[in-house]
Amino acid sequence: MKSPSESNQPPAARRMLIAFAHPDDESFGMGGAIARYAQEGVDISLICSTNGDVGTVDPEHLNGFGSVADLRLNELRCAASTLGIHDVITFGYRDSGMMGTPENNHPDCLWQADETAVIGRIVQEIRRLRPQVIVTFDPYGGYGHPDHIFMHRTTTKAFHAAGDPAQYPEQLTNGLQVFSPSKLYYNTFPRAWLLVRVWMERLRGHDPRHLGKNKDLDLQEVLDRHLPSHAQVDVSAYHGAWDAASGCHASQLNPRPNRNPLDRLMRLVFRHQYFTRAWPEPRDHEPMEHDLFDGVE
Ligand SMILES: [Zn+2]
């Protein structure tokens, strides 16, 4: 990492790029951490690669909107302004369904998109925004959603490509310069939270391998594929903004957030959001980071 004096640049503001797939991933996934960093003055940009058009929506939510995509993108704008996200970049792909569903064969869906082209779009945003920290999904896409896995793969490749002048050189003729971000994180669940959830589902008589409205959420698999956390960010003071941003995605909430007593209890116990650091590669027995900008000059 270059110091400001080495690069002859004025001290840079802290900038973060978050690369997710659907309108709501930002709020449901890491809304507390986004609210915290935005309030601390970090310049936060969000890539949302799909329009959320395949999301299940009750007709009452569609009043005043021409399509599900219009509604979902409006909800995203609400959440972004609530959390303090500075710049929302949409790629406009159709979202895909869970693995094995027919939606994944649609020619416009993200799962069918040309990977090289999507990496190029992310590289271009990294070169334009010059974020020191990038956050995306883990290799299993949190819970196995194909769009999440696709964003994990493409963002990880883009992270390493953006600083290489041989990659996407056509972008460099338009005033863009190569840029190597300092740190890459994967948003993850706390392991203890997953253990409790699996245990609670069994206690309720549910099969943790077949949860959700479509019985296609395998919480045991999420637990089995869980990666170690290297950073925990205290978000206990940011639950208000987090809840408000989640509330913006009203069409995706059933039931409304925090109505479930178990969720309320979990909030009290788990005060942090957790991240797996992919770059720089973690050392053995490294102490837990408490700030994603640790070590960034
Ligand atoms: Zn998603």
Residues whose N, C-alpha, C, O or C-beta is under 5 A from the ligand:
A	BS01	ZN	A21 H22 D25
